């Protein structure tokens, strides 16, 4: 970042320009939990903190239901919105302090109050965006949320983060449900953590449905009506799926190299998000369950290199809640 800003006075550029400079330090594919140092030699802790608070919304066409392996392919595609949002990064494979450690850990344990504050800061903006976008389209939002930070990002807390995230989500909805009138339901899938439960928080149906707790046919890229329990009416809802992202990669991370792996890579492979992000049309191949680039490119990372694509923020930014 220091190199990018050389000769530039921060007082002379708009906030959107600063964010664009920072976002352009991201790499298409990188494993934040093992590759990031965070001592300023790549990114500083402050830069990582800012990057962690940035979400990216991508309107997409959805081709399959988002199972990691052998997903059913839709005969009729449908539209949805991916909301790429970084989870708490509590692992650092380079022997340094993980990016979000000091924000959520106290005395060697996750502090629920601090953890909830971090996730409020990170999840409220994309949820506000989903609510407002749904209202503007005359629809409701059905939001699926994965176990953000529950996998490799959890570090020494692997297998323990799900209940903390469940509490954080419940608290967020209790505080802000009135600010989210366009959201009909939030469907939280922490994979193998937590138990099935359902509560009504204001007008919002909050459904905890781990995939391995009898919900194997309800991954996170289904039409909203597919998630309905008896008596539910989700036919007027559109799908908004939060994606477990990281601080330093492009949206889609693993899939730039062609891998349908991790929540990030799977949801990129199952949709046309690569076309939206790069401006290059590809084609979904049902035989391999991936949205592939044109034949002359081996993967989407090569598309970026050849076409010299970069992330653009200046005309695509919203700051939520408004300040």
C-alpha positions as CSV (number, residue, x, y, z in Angstrom):
1,X,0.0,0.0,0.0
2,X,2.9,2.3,0.8
3,X,4.2,1.9,-2.7
4,X,0.8,2.6,-4.3
5,X,0.4,5.8,-2.4
6,X,3.9,7.1,-3.0
7,X,3.7,10.7,-4.0
8,X,0.0,10.9,-3.1
9,X,-1.3,13.0,-0.2
10,X,-4.2,11.3,1.5
11,X,-5.7,14.7,2.0
12,X,-5.9,15.1,-1.8
13,X,-7.9,11.9,-2.6
14,X,-11.5,10.9,-1.9
15,X,-12.3,8.1,0.5
16,X,-13.4,6.0,-2.5
17,X,-10.0,6.5,-4.2
18,X,-8.2,5.5,-1.0
19,X,-10.3,2.3,-0.7
20,X,-9.7,1.5,-4.4
21,X,-5.9,1.8,-3.8
22,X,-6.2,-0.5,-0.8
23,X,-8.5,-3.0,-2.6
24,X,-6.1,-3.2,-5.5
25,X,-3.5,-4.7,-3.1
26,X,-5.6,-7.9,-3.0
27,X,-4.5,-10.9,-5.0
28,X,-6.9,-13.0,-7.1
29,X,-6.0,-16.2,-5.2
30,X,-4.3,-16.3,-1.8
31,X,-4.8,-18.3,1.4
32,X,-5.1,-15.6,4.1
33,X,-4.7,-18.0,7.0
34,X,-1.3,-19.2,5.8
35,X,0.2,-16.7,3.4
36,X,-0.4,-13.3,5.2
37,X,2.3,-12.0,7.4
38,X,0.6,-8.8,8.6
39,X,3.6,-6.9,9.9
40,X,3.7,-4.3,7.1
41,X,5.9,-6.4,4.7
42,X,2.7,-7.3,2.9
43,X,-0.2,-5.7,4.7
44,X,-0.2,-3.9,8.1
45,X,-2.7,-4.8,10.8
46,X,-4.6,-1.6,10.1
47,X,-4.8,-2.3,6.4
48,X,-6.1,-5.8,7.2
49,X,-8.7,-4.4,9.5
50,X,-10.0,-2.1,6.9
51,X,-10.0,-4.8,4.2
52,X,-11.9,-7.1,6.6
53,X,-14.7,-4.6,6.8
54,X,-15.3,-4.4,3.1
55,X,-18.0,-6.6,1.5
56,X,-18.6,-7.1,-2.2
57,X,-22.1,-7.6,-3.6
58,X,-22.3,-9.5,-6.9
59,X,-25.6,-10.0,-8.8
60,X,-25.4,-13.5,-10.4
61,X,-27.1,-16.2,-12.3
62,X,-27.2,-19.5,-10.2
63,X,-26.6,-22.8,-12.0
64,X,-26.4,-25.3,-9.2
65,X,-27.4,-25.6,-5.5
66,X,-23.9,-25.0,-4.1
67,X,-23.1,-28.5,-2.7
68,X,-19.3,-28.8,-2.7
69,X,-19.4,-32.1,-4.6
70,X,-21.7,-33.5,-7.3
71,X,-24.4,-30.7,-6.9
72,X,-27.7,-31.0,-8.7
73,X,-27.6,-28.7,-11.7
74,X,-30.7,-26.5,-12.3
75,X,-32.6,-27.1,-15.5
76,X,-33.9,-23.5,-15.1
77,X,-31.4,-21.0,-13.7
78,X,-32.4,-18.2,-11.4
79,X,-30.9,-14.9,-10.2
80,X,-29.5,-14.1,-6.8
81,X,-27.0,-12.0,-5.1
82,X,-23.6,-13.1,-3.6
83,X,-22.4,-11.0,-0.6
84,X,-18.7,-11.7,-0.1
85,X,-17.9,-10.9,3.5
86,X,-14.7,-11.7,5.5
87,X,-14.9,-13.9,8.6
88,X,-12.8,-13.4,11.7
89,X,-9.2,-14.4,10.8
90,X,-7.8,-16.1,13.9
91,X,-5.0,-18.1,12.3
92,X,-1.6,-16.9,11.0
93,X,0.7,-19.5,9.4
94,X,3.7,-17.2,9.5
95,X,4.1,-17.0,13.2
96,X,2.5,-13.5,13.6
97,X,-0.6,-12.3,15.3
98,X,-3.7,-13.1,13.2
99,X,-5.4,-10.2,11.7
100,X,-8.5,-10.2,14.0
101,X,-7.0,-11.9,17.1
102,X,-6.7,-8.8,19.2
103,X,-10.2,-7.7,18.3
104,X,-12.0,-10.9,19.5
105,X,-9.7,-12.8,21.8
106,X,-9.0,-12.1,25.5
107,X,-7.0,-14.2,27.9
108,X,-6.7,-16.9,25.2
109,X,-10.4,-17.3,24.8
110,X,-13.0,-15.8,22.4
111,X,-14.7,-12.9,24.1
112,X,-18.4,-13.1,23.0
113,X,-18.9,-9.3,23.4
114,X,-15.9,-8.5,21.2
115,X,-16.8,-11.3,18.7
116,X,-20.3,-10.0,18.4
117,X,-19.1,-6.4,17.9
118,X,-16.8,-7.5,15.0
119,X,-19.5,-9.5,13.2
120,X,-22.0,-6.6,13.7
121,X,-19.6,-4.3,12.0
122,X,-19.0,-6.8,9.1
123,X,-22.4,-8.2,8.6
124,X,-24.8,-5.3,9.2
125,X,-23.7,-3.5,6.0
126,X,-24.4,-6.4,3.6
127,X,-27.6,-7.1,5.4
128,X,-28.7,-3.5,5.0
129,X,-27.8,-3.7,1.3
130,X,-29.8,-6.9,0.9
131,X,-32.8,-5.4,2.6
132,X,-32.8,-2.2,0.6
133,X,-32.1,-3.9,-2.7
134,X,-35.0,-6.3,-2.1
135,X,-37.4,-3.5,-1.2
136,X,-36.3,-1.6,-4.3
137,X,-37.2,-4.6,-6.5
138,X,-40.5,-5.1,-4.8
139,X,-39.4,-8.4,-3.3
140,X,-38.2,-9.8,0.1
141,X,-34.7,-11.1,0.8
142,X,-34.0,-14.7,1.9
143,X,-30.4,-14.6,3.2
144,X,-28.2,-17.7,3.6
145,X,-25.1,-17.4,5.8
146,X,-22.3,-19.9,6.1
147,X,-20.0,-20.5,9.0
148,X,-18.0,-17.3,8.5
149,X,-14.7,-17.9,10.2
150,X,-15.6,-21.4,11.4
151,X,-13.2,-23.3,9.2
152,X,-9.5,-22.8,8.6
153,X,-9.8,-19.2,9.8
154,X,-10.7,-20.4,13.3
155,X,-7.1,-21.5,14.1
156,X,-6.9,-22.9,17.7
157,X,-10.7,-22.5,18.0
158,X,-11.6,-24.8,15.1
159,X,-14.9,-26.5,15.9
160,X,-15.8,-23.9,18.5
161,X,-16.7,-20.8,16.6
162,X,-20.2,-21.8,15.4
163,X,-22.1,-21.1,18.7
164,X,-20.3,-17.7,19.0
165,X,-21.4,-16.8,15.5
166,X,-25.0,-18.0,16.2
167,X,-25.1,-15.7,19.3
168,X,-23.6,-12.8,17.3
169,X,-26.2,-13.2,14.5
170,X,-29.1,-13.4,17.0
171,X,-27.8,-10.3,18.8
172,X,-27.4,-8.4,15.5
173,X,-31.0,-9.2,14.5
174,X,-32.4,-8.4,17.9
175,X,-30.8,-4.9,17.7
176,X,-31.4,-4.2,14.0
177,X,-34.4,-6.2,12.8
178,X,-36.3,-2.9,12.4
179,X,-33.6,-1.6,10.2
180,X,-33.9,-4.6,7.9
181,X,-37.6,-4.5,6.7
182,X,-36.7,-6.1,3.4
183,X,-35.3,-9.3,4.9
184,X,-37.8,-12.2,5.4
185,X,-35.5,-14.8,6.7
186,X,-31.9,-15.5,7.7
187,X,-30.8,-19.1,7.2
188,X,-27.5,-19.9,9.1
189,X,-25.6,-23.0,8.1
190,X,-22.5,-23.6,10.2
191,X,-22.1,-27.0,8.5
192,X,-21.5,-29.3,11.5
193,X,-21.6,-26.9,14.5
194,X,-24.7,-25.9,16.5
195,X,-28.1,-27.7,16.4
196,X,-31.3,-27.1,14.4
197,X,-33.4,-24.3,15.9
198,X,-35.7,-21.6,14.7
199,X,-36.8,-18.3,16.3
200,X,-38.7,-15.2,15.2
201,X,-36.8,-12.0,15.8
202,X,-39.1,-9.1,15.0
203,X,-40.4,-9.9,11.6
204,X,-37.4,-12.1,10.6
205,X,-37.4,-15.9,10.7
206,X,-34.0,-16.9,12.0
207,X,-33.3,-20.5,11.1
208,X,-30.2,-22.3,12.2
209,X,-29.8,-25.3,9.9
210,X,-26.3,-27.0,9.9
211,X,-25.9,-29.0,6.7
212,X,-24.9,-32.1,8.5
213,X,-27.9,-32.1,10.9
214,X,-30.4,-33.5,8.4
215,X,-30.2,-30.6,6.0
216,X,-27.9,-32.1,3.3
217,X,-30.4,-31.3,0.5
218,X,-30.5,-27.7,1.5
219,X,-27.1,-26.1,0.7
220,X,-26.9,-22.3,0.4
221,X,-27.7,-21.7,-3.3
222,X,-31.3,-23.0,-3.4
223,X,-34.4,-21.1,-4.4
224,X,-35.9,-19.7,-1.2
225,X,-39.0,-21.9,-1.4
226,X,-36.8,-24.9,-1.0
227,X,-35.9,-23.9,2.6
228,X,-39.6,-23.5,3.7
229,X,-40.9,-25.4,6.7
230,X,-44.6,-26.2,7.0
231,X,-46.6,-23.0,6.8
232,X,-43.7,-20.8,5.4
233,X,-44.3,-18.6,2.4
234,X,-41.0,-17.6,0.7
235,X,-42.3,-17.4,-2.9
236,X,-41.9,-13.7,-2.9
237,X,-38.3,-13.8,-1.8
238,X,-35.0,-13.6,-3.8
239,X,-31.9,-15.3,-2.6
240,X,-29.0,-13.4,-1.1
241,X,-26.1,-15.6,-0.1
242,X,-23.4,-14.4,2.2
243,X,-20.0,-15.9,1.1
244,X,-17.3,-16.8,3.5
245,X,-14.6,-14.5,2.1
246,X,-11.2,-13.2,3.4
247,X,-9.4,-9.9,3.7
248,X,-6.9,-10.2,0.9
249,X,-8.2,-12.2,-2.1
250,X,-10.6,-11.3,-4.9
251,X,-14.1,-12.5,-4.6
252,X,-14.0,-16.2,-5.6
253,X,-10.5,-16.9,-4.4
254,X,-10.0,-20.6,-5.0
255,X,-11.9,-20.6,-8.3
256,X,-9.5,-18.3,-10.1
257,X,-7.2,-21.3,-10.2
258,X,-10.1,-23.6,-11.2
259,X,-10.8,-25.2,-7.8
260,X,-14.3,-25.7,-6.7
261,X,-13.4,-25.7,-3.0
262,X,-14.2,-23.6,0.1
263,X,-17.4,-21.5,0.3
264,X,-15.8,-18.8,-1.7
265,X,-14.7,-21.1,-4.6
266,X,-17.9,-23.2,-4.6
267,X,-20.2,-20.2,-4.9
268,X,-18.0,-18.7,-7.6
269,X,-18.0,-21.9,-9.6
270,X,-21.8,-22.4,-9.2
271,X,-22.6,-18.9,-10.6
272,X,-21.5,-16.5,-13.3
273,X,-19.7,-14.3,-10.7
274,X,-16.5,-14.5,-12.7
275,X,-18.2,-12.9,-15.7
276,X,-19.5,-10.1,-13.6
277,X,-16.2,-9.4,-11.9
278,X,-14.0,-9.7,-15.0
279,X,-16.3,-8.5,-17.8
280,X,-15.5,-11.7,-19.7
281,X,-18.4,-14.1,-20.5
282,X,-17.8,-17.8,-19.8
283,X,-20.1,-20.8,-19.8
284,X,-21.3,-23.1,-17.1
285,X,-20.2,-26.7,-17.8
286,X,-22.6,-29.1,-16.1
287,X,-20.2,-32.0,-16.6
288,X,-17.7,-30.5,-14.2
289,X,-20.1,-28.1,-12.3
290,X,-18.0,-25.0,-13.0
291,X,-18.5,-21.7,-14.8
292,X,-15.5,-21.9,-17.1
293,X,-13.7,-19.1,-19.0
294,X,-13.5,-19.0,-22.8
295,X,-11.6,-22.0,-24.2
296,X,-8.4,-19.9,-24.9
297,X,-7.9,-19.4,-21.2
298,X,-6.9,-22.2,-18.8
299,X,-8.6,-20.5,-15.8
300,X,-10.0,-17.2,-14.6
301,X,-6.7,-16.1,-13.2
302,X,-5.2,-16.2,-16.7
303,X,-8.2,-14.1,-17.9
304,X,-7.2,-11.4,-15.3
305,X,-3.6,-11.5,-16.4
306,X,-4.2,-11.4,-20.1
307,X,-7.1,-8.8,-20.0
308,X,-5.3,-6.8,-17.3
309,X,-8.5,-6.7,-15.2
310,X,-8.5,-4.9,-11.9
311,X,-11.0,-4.3,-9.1
312,X,-12.8,-0.9,-9.4
313,X,-14.2,0.7,-6.3
314,X,-14.6,4.4,-7.1
315,X,-18.0,4.2,-8.8
316,X,-19.2,1.1,-7.0
317,X,-19.0,1.9,-3.3
318,X,-21.7,2.3,-0.7
319,X,-20.9,3.1,2.9
320,X,-23.4,1.4,5.3
321,X,-24.7,2.4,7.7
322,X,-24.5,6.0,6.4
323,X,-22.1,8.2,8.3
